[in-house]
Amino acid sequence: MKNWRSQFKEWLKEILPWDSKIEKYIQFEGHYPEDWNLDENLVSVHTKRQYDKSRIGVLVYTKDHSYQIGARETYLGCIMSNRKSRAGEWWTRGRDLPDGKFCQKTWDSIKRAIIGTELIKVMRPQIITALPDE
């Protein structure tokens, strides 16, 4: 059986583009796991985050949101933040996403929440019954 650190790395690979190195898409909080054998030239570490070796914290970014995913041996959780504020506001909004026991069920809940946050509504097409006069 994999240790929790290796399992977390495998789970993170599930949300990356298919041919990607993990270090191209993830920013680590405070430190990165040296046993992950990452390309140190590509690793990004958010140095203003607290360093705690018993935890792995990562930041994943999309166009509009950032996701802070934290893992430790018995816990897995995620927080979503908007990357920019709404018009007239000076703060950015965010919300807690699923968290709980470090297990596949919690990871799957986090992935579904990320996908649900990123999806946008499809506009119903307007049907034009007649062409405008020329």
N, C-alpha and C positions, 0 to 999 in steps of 0.2 A: 504494500500500500504506500502511496506517495505521502510525503509529509505535507503539511498545510501550505508551506511556502511554495513548493513545486506545484501543488494543485492550483493555487491562486494564479501562478504564472500561466498554466494551461488554460484556465478559465478566461484570463485576460486576452489570450490569443483568439478566443472565439469572437470577440467583438472588433477585431482589427481587420483591415483589408487583407485579402487572401494571401498575398505574397510578402507580407510585411515583417520587418523586425520590430519587436515590441518596443524597443527604445526610440523608434521614430515617432510613435504616437502617444507615448505615456511620459508624463513628468512625475518624477518621484518626489515625495515629501520628506525632506530632511536627509534621506540617505536612500541608496538602492541596494538590493540584496546582491552581494558580491558573488554568491553561489549561482546566480542566474546566467553567468557567462555572457554579459552584454558587451557590446562595442562601446568602450568608454568614450570614444570620440563623438558618439551620438547621444549618450545619456544626458538627460536634463534633470537637474535636482533643484527643487524649490527650497532654497537655503533658509528662508525665513520661517519654515515650518519646524516644529519641534522634532527632535531626533529621539526615537524610541526603538531600540533594536527588537523589541518583542512584537512590533507592529510593522506592517508594510502599508504605506499610504501612497496612493497614486492619484493623479489628476488626468482626466481624459477630456478633450475639448471637441466640440462641434461648432458649427458656425454661430449658433446663438446661445449655447449653454456650456457649462463646465460641470463635470461629474467628479466628485471626490469620493473615491472608493477606499475604504479602510478595511484591513484584514488583520486578524491575529489568530492564534490557534483555535480559539473557541467562538470567534465573532466575525461577522461580515456585515458591512453596511455601506450605504451610499447617500450622498447629499447632492442635489442638483442646484446650481446657481445660474441665473441669467448672466450673460457676459456684458450686457449693457443695460442701463436703466431705461424705463419707459419715459416718454415725453412728459416733462413737468415733474419728474421724480429725480432725486439725487442718489437714491439707493438702488441696489439691484435686488430683484426678488429671487427667491429660491424656495426649496422645500425638501423635506426629508423623503427619501425613497425607501424601499424596504430594507430592513435589517433583521438580524437574528443570528441564529447558530451558524457556524461555519460549515455549510453543507450545500449540496447541489440544489436543493429546493430554494434556499435563500438566494443563491447565485442566479437561478432561473427567474426568480421574482424581480431581481435587480435588472436583468437584461430586458424583461418585458416592460418594466417601468421606463427604462431608457428609450426603448423603441416607441412606447406610447407618448413620451414627451416630445420626441423628434418628429413624429408624423404630423402632417398638416391636413386640413380638410380640403377635399377636392371640390371645386366650384361646379355647380350644375351648369352645363352649357346652355346658352340662350339659343332658342330656335328662331331663326329668321324665316318668316313665311313669305316675304316679298322683298325683292331688291329695291333699294331706294331709287327714286327717279334720277336720271342722269342729266 
